Every structure is written in C-alpha cells, then in structure tokens.
Amino acid sequence: MRLVQILLPIYSNTGAPFEQKLFTDLRDELVERFGGITAYTRAPVHGLWQECEQVIRDDLIIYEIMVEPWDERWWRELRRSLESRFQQQSVVVRAHEIDLL
C-alpha cells in the first residue's frame, strides 16, 4: 500500500487565491476513485525554497490518499493535469510505501 501526498498551492503565482472549486473538484475526484482522502486545509503548511539568491515561500494544503494497487502512470498524468489546473511549473505528488499496523 502507498500513501500519496499532493502539495497544492493556495495562491497563484500572482498572489491571487485559487478558487475553492479547484480544491473541491480534486477532492471529490479522489474520494470517488479511492474511497477516501485526508485533507490538511485548516492550517496551511509553508514551503520555502531558494531560487537563485531569493527565498520563495508557498502556502500549501496537503491531500493524502492511501492507494492499492499502485498505478504510477495514472498519478503522473494527474500531476501534469494539476500543474495545468493550478498554472504551476511543478506540483509535488509524492508516494511512500506504508505498512498498516
């Protein structure tokens, strides 16, 4: 089983907040496909990274989904779709193998 995490920006590259519909549509799509989701939306996480000599900050929400079986191709296509929907150069979608105890 894998735990997939999707890190989504709250604001566009211009600083405008994304419409809530973008998040709810994705949430509904994932619940329908996988039967559930955990969404960290109340206290956004802050991402920092260095680009040239400038530190960039992103406010993010995280969606987590436990999946089995694993379909890497589907997840790669979703990541590309999210980059388009959220007008981002890159959206982080990462997967961790997990054991349920």
C-alpha positions in Angstrom: 0.0 0.0 0.0 1.2 3.6 -0.7 0.4 6.9 0.9 0.2 9.6 -1.8 0.6 13.2 -0.8 -0.3 16.1 -3.1 1.1 19.5 -2.1 -1.2 22.2 -3.6 -0.5 25.9 -3.6 -3.2 28.1 -2.1 -2.2 31.2 -4.2 -1.4 31.7 -7.8 2.0 32.9 -8.9 0.5 36.4 -8.9 -0.7 36.1 -5.3 -4.4 35.7 -6.0 -6.1 32.9 -4.1 -7.3 29.9 -6.2 -11.0 29.3 -6.4 -12.2 26.8 -3.8 -13.8 24.8 -6.7 -10.3 23.7 -7.8 -9.8 22.0 -4.5 -13.2 20.6 -4.1 -13.3 19.1 -7.6 -10.0 17.4 -7.0 -11.1 16.2 -3.5 -14.3 14.8 -5.0 -12.4 13.1 -7.8 -10.0 11.4 -5.4 -12.8 10.3 -3.0 -14.8 8.8 -5.9 -11.7 6.9 -7.2 -10.1 5.8 -3.9 -12.9 5.9 -1.4 -11.4 8.5 0.9 -9.0 11.3 1.5 -7.3 13.2 4.3 -7.1 17.0 3.7 -4.9 19.3 5.7 -6.6 22.6 5.0 -7.1 24.5 8.2 -3.5 25.4 9.0 -1.7 25.7 5.7 1.9 24.5 5.6 4.6 26.8 4.4 7.1 25.7 1.8 10.4 27.5 1.4 13.0 27.1 -1.3 15.9 29.0 -2.7 15.8 30.2 -6.3 18.9 32.0 -7.3 19.6 34.4 -4.4 15.9 34.7 -3.4 13.9 32.6 -0.9 10.5 31.8 -2.3 7.6 30.9 0.0 4.4 29.0 -0.8 1.4 28.4 1.4 0.1 24.9 0.7 -2.6 22.4 1.6 -1.9 18.7 1.5 -4.1 15.9 0.3 -3.3 12.4 1.4 -4.7 9.2 -0.1 -3.9 5.6 0.7 -3.9 3.6 -2.5 -3.7 0.0 -3.5 -3.0 -1.2 -6.2 -0.4 1.3 -7.4 -0.8 2.9 -10.8 2.2 5.2 -11.3 1.1 6.2 -14.8 -2.3 7.5 -13.5 -0.5 9.5 -10.8 1.9 11.1 -13.3 -1.0 12.1 -15.5 -2.8 13.6 -12.5 0.3 15.6 -11.6 0.6 17.0 -15.1 -3.1 17.9 -15.0 -2.7 19.6 -11.6 0.2 21.7 -13.0 -2.1 22.9 -15.7 -5.1 23.5 -13.5 -3.1 25.4 -10.9 -0.9 27.1 -13.5 2.3 25.8 -11.8 5.6 24.8 -13.3 5.7 21.9 -10.8 3.2 20.3 -8.4 4.7 17.9 -5.9 2.9 14.5 -5.8 4.9 12.0 -3.8 4.3 8.4 -2.7 5.6 6.5 0.3 5.2 2.8 0.7 3.5 2.1 4.0 2.5 -0.8 6.3 -0.7 -0.6 8.2 -0.1 -1.8 11.7 
